[in-house]
Amino acid sequence: MPLSDKPTSIIGYDVFHGKRKKSQLAFNSTVDRGFTRYWHTSIMQDEMQEIATQLQPVVEKSLEAFKSHNNVYPQQLIIFRDGVGDSQKQLLLAQEMH
């Protein structure tokens, strides 16, 4: 794959709301150069919260999982974020991507 010339992790996450009152952050990241092995977790958040308030510690754990598998941290991250409306993009950038 063209992106595997240096250690890379692909991350995907979303915050979703089910029938329960709390929101849930679902997170998945690759931990190998072939992008075929994954680390994942989910975390409960405050009620109806669309912003991923626990993103930083989850990303840190995923980086440690990558290092554990490769003996090196990824040099680049590719991040996919789902489930945000146009009206929330600025808030997301300010809170999740700082």
Secondary structure, DSSP 4 states (H G I P E B T S, - for coil): -GGGGS-EEEEEEEEEE-SSSEEEEEEEEE-STTS--EEEEEEEEEET--S-TTHHHHHHHHHHHHHHHHSS--SEEEEEEE---GGGHHHHHHHH--
